Amino acid sequence: QVQLVESGGGSVQAGGSQRLSCAAPGRYIRINNMAWYRQAPETQREFVALIEYNGVTNYQDSVKGRFTISTNDAKNTVYLQMNSLDVGDTAVYSCRVNYIAPQGWTTNTWGQGTQVTVSS
């Protein structure tokens, strides 16, 4: 089983930067893709960014040009570099990893979430 370990987050002034990381230790055949989602108070969780095993990325329109998703060389840790943060980016950020388990099936696992608070 894969249990994600998130780090980063905290409070930052508008215009500042934050870097989130999410490590995926555990047993699996391969990680297919890794993604970040966020949930602001009283809203539904929304997609932020995704990176496929082959490196292809996809972003929510509101973060394009400001956020960058990447992985380490081993492709078992995903990062989210967030620049030019604004108050609207305040949310709990969670990573999600889609992987092939040793038993052969594909499944998702989620991180515990980390709070990012942007103040004006």
C-alpha positions in Angstrom: 0.0 0.0 0.0 1.1 3.5 -0.7 0.8 6.1 2.0 1.5 9.6 0.9 3.6 12.1 2.9 2.9 15.7 2.2 5.0 18.7 3.3 5.1 22.4 2.7 2.3 24.8 3.0 1.7 27.5 5.6 1.0 31.2 5.5 2.4 33.6 2.9 1.7 37.1 1.7 0.0 37.7 -1.6 2.5 37.7 -4.4 4.7 35.2 -2.5 5.6 31.6 -3.3 5.1 28.2 -1.7 6.4 24.8 -2.6 4.5 21.7 -1.7 5.8 18.2 -1.9 4.3 14.8 -1.7 6.3 11.6 -1.4 4.8 8.2 -2.3 6.7 5.5 -0.5 5.4 1.9 -0.6 5.1 -1.0 -2.9 3.7 -0.6 -6.4 4.5 -1.6 -9.9 4.3 1.9 -11.3 2.9 5.3 -10.6 0.7 6.4 -13.5 0.1 10.0 -12.6 0.3 12.4 -9.7 -1.9 15.3 -9.1 -2.7 18.2 -6.7 -6.2 19.2 -5.7 -7.4 21.9 -3.3 -10.4 22.7 -1.3 -11.3 26.1 0.1 -13.8 26.5 2.9 -17.4 25.8 2.0 -16.4 24.8 -1.6 -15.9 21.5 -3.4 -12.5 20.0 -3.9 -11.1 21.2 -7.3 -8.4 20.0 -9.6 -5.2 22.0 -9.6 -2.5 20.2 -11.6 -1.5 16.8 -12.8 1.6 15.1 -14.2 1.6 11.9 -16.1 4.3 9.2 -15.9 5.6 10.5 -19.3 5.9 14.0 -18.0 2.9 15.5 -19.7 1.3 18.1 -17.4 -2.2 19.6 -17.1 -3.3 22.6 -15.1 -6.5 24.3 -14.0 -6.8 27.6 -16.0 -6.6 29.8 -13.0 -3.1 28.6 -12.0 -1.5 28.3 -15.5 1.7 30.4 -15.6 1.8 30.6 -11.8 2.0 27.0 -10.6 4.4 24.3 -11.8 4.0 20.6 -11.1 7.0 18.3 -11.3 8.5 15.1 -10.0 11.8 13.9 -8.8 13.9 11.6 -11.0 12.5 8.5 -9.4 9.0 9.8 -10.1 7.9 8.9 -6.6 7.7 12.5 -5.3 5.6 15.2 -6.7 6.1 18.9 -6.2 3.9 21.9 -6.7 5.7 25.2 -7.0 3.2 28.0 -6.5 4.3 31.6 -7.4 2.4 34.8 -7.5 0.0 33.5 -4.9 -3.2 35.4 -4.2 -5.9 35.3 -1.6 -8.0 33.1 -3.9 -5.4 30.3 -3.7 -6.1 29.8 0.0 -7.1 26.2 0.5 -6.2 22.8 1.8 -4.0 21.2 -0.9 -4.0 17.5 -1.2 -2.0 15.2 -3.5 -3.5 12.2 -5.3 -1.4 9.4 -6.8 -2.7 6.9 -9.2 -0.7 3.7 -9.3 -0.6 0.0 -10.2 -0.6 -2.1 -7.1 1.6 -5.2 -6.8 -1.6 -7.2 -7.3 -2.0 -5.7 -10.7 -5.0 -3.4 -10.2 -4.9 0.4 -10.6 -6.0 2.5 -7.7 -5.8 6.0 -6.2 -4.5 7.2 -2.8 -4.7 10.6 -1.3 -2.5 12.6 1.0 -3.7 14.1 4.3 -3.8 17.6 3.0 -1.8 20.7 3.8 -3.1 24.2 4.5 -2.0 27.1 2.3 -3.1 30.5 3.5 -2.5 33.6 1.5 -3.0 37.0 3.1 -3.4 40.3 1.5 
